[in-house]
Amino acid sequence: MATETERKFLLQNDDWRKQVLSKKEISQGYLNSHAERTVRIRVTGGKGIITIKGKSRGISRAEYEYEIPVEEAKALLILCEKPIIEKTRFLVDFEGKTWEIDEFYGDNLGLVVAEVELQSETEEIGLPGWVGNEVSHDRKYFNSSLIKRPYTSWTVEEKQVQ
C-alpha cells in the first residue's frame, strides 16, 4: 500500500520566497471529500492526475496517485464539488527535504501553507526559520476541507492562529 506521511505548517514570514526552486499553477477539485476517503482531480503543468487518499491516521494515510489524460481531468473538474481549489505551488529545498509551499487564490485567498513529506512519522527534520505553527492535525487546513469552508469565510480569530 502507498502511504503519504507529511507535516503541514503555517508560515511566519516570506523569507522562503528567496529560496524558490520552481513553481507551478494547480487547479484541483474533489469528487469525494468524505473524512474516510477523498478522490481528488488535479490539473497542473499540462497533466491530469487522480488521487485517492484514505483516512488520516496521525500524519499518515493511504495514497494512490495516477496520471490521466489532461482533457479528462479538465472534464472531471466540472463534476467536482465547488469551489475548485486554485493555488500556486512553490518548491523550496531545506536540509535535504523538498518543501511544498501552497499559496491559495479564489475562495481561499490569503492562505499560505508549507508541507514536507517524511519517510515515517518518527523522522526528525530541521525546520526553516520561515516556518510557523504546525497545523498537521487541524482538518480545517486540509484542501478537502477548504472546499466546504474556504479560508475567506474564517473569522479573524481563526486566521490569527498563524
Sequence and secondary structure as in RCSB ss.txt:
>XXXX:A:sequence
MATETERKFLLQNDDWRKQVLSKKEISQGYLNSHAERTVRIRVTGGKGIITIKGKSRGISRAEYEYEIPVEEAKA
LLILCEKPIIEKTRFLVDFEGKTWEIDEFYGDNLGLVVAEVELQSETEEIGLPGWVGNEVSHDRKYFNSSLIKRP
YTSWTVEEKQVQ
>XXXX:A:secstr
  EEEEEEEEES SGGGGGEEEEEEEEEEEEEEETTEEEEEEEETTEEEEEEEE  BTTEEEEEEEEE HHHHHH
HHHHS SS EEEEEEEEEETTEEEEEEEE GGGTT EEEEEE SSTT      TTEEEE TT GGGSHHHHTTS 
GGGS HHHHTT 
